[in-house]
Amino acid sequence: MSENRLKARLEDRIRLTGPMSVADYMTACLADPQDGYYTTSPEPFGRDGDFITAPEVSQMFGELIGGWVLATWIAMGTPDPVHLVELGPGRGTLMADLLRTARLRPAFLAAVRVHLVEVSPRLRARQADTLAPLNAPLSGTLTGAGMAAVTWHDRLAEVPAGPTILIANEFFDALPIRQYQKTPAGWRERVVGLDATGALTFGVGGAALAEDVVPTGARDAAPGAILEVSPASLAVAQELAGRLVSDGGAALLIDYGHLRSAPGDTLQALSRHAFADPLAEPGKADLTAHVDFEALARAATHAGAEALAPLTQGEFLLRLGLLERAGQLGAGKDAATQERLRGEVERLAAPDQMGELFKVLALAAPGLVPPGFERRGK
């Protein structure tokens, strides 16, 4: 095996400046300009990559999200223009399937401005290739008023002001987390340092987590328990909520995670569709952590937005018509096609697959209830 350059640099950094936070370690592994996973991996997505996301499982996922976007736009009063934003668009598959469904409403195509928030030049190029076949139908031939070209941004803050519909599928799970371990002296930050042989290892540092910010579900945790906090995720949620409050619109956040804040070590590495040691090969595997949806909702509501009652992915897709869409696609088709569609439905919605692990949270401007959701307490 060739030398892992990022690992060598991280070890040197720790020898020089001391142990680093889990958040700093994740950031280096995923976004290092020379050796980070997302900046160097030739193809992280799909069956030939390291993991498969829902849009890669079936076209039905993106098509149903497209229907949700159209219905949300109508519920917003059909603003023109409207910004359609995707955070972390992967290969562009979700946006391509979504826009194909959007052709059902030419007025939406005339009004929409597409914005992809992506920092990787490699993935931007792949997204452009994926969306290229849609250039003709999105050029105005249906309406006489062309849709603005797709625009790429490094950050959400670069997207122009105005009514917004935002999609974030498996985006928050890759944002860095800080981990804290329960000790007799309270919650202390977990760090990445070096063991006696010079290898990367986890340890406990001196930085403390204030007791008044410890979630209720973690206050009676046993010694050794791990609590995860993602300041980066909360900052994005607050920024997004502020945009929805000021400009109007809604956001759909889909990811694997938990509905209630609670202790648990969920940091994981994925390589070739298998779990790996997060410290073994920095930059060579995808690092993620489960999303705390309660914390995201709390951050958004503090910024003034509506946080609708969250759903499991299975329930959400069934509400949008997953079974009906599968029936349409399979009508009159051969047995192999129908079996494939049944398999895709199971993968997306079954409780023992993606249906329960993945959750869906909708954020919205005050007073707006996006389709498929209800206000909390209903």
Disulfide bonds with the S-S distance in Angstrom:
none
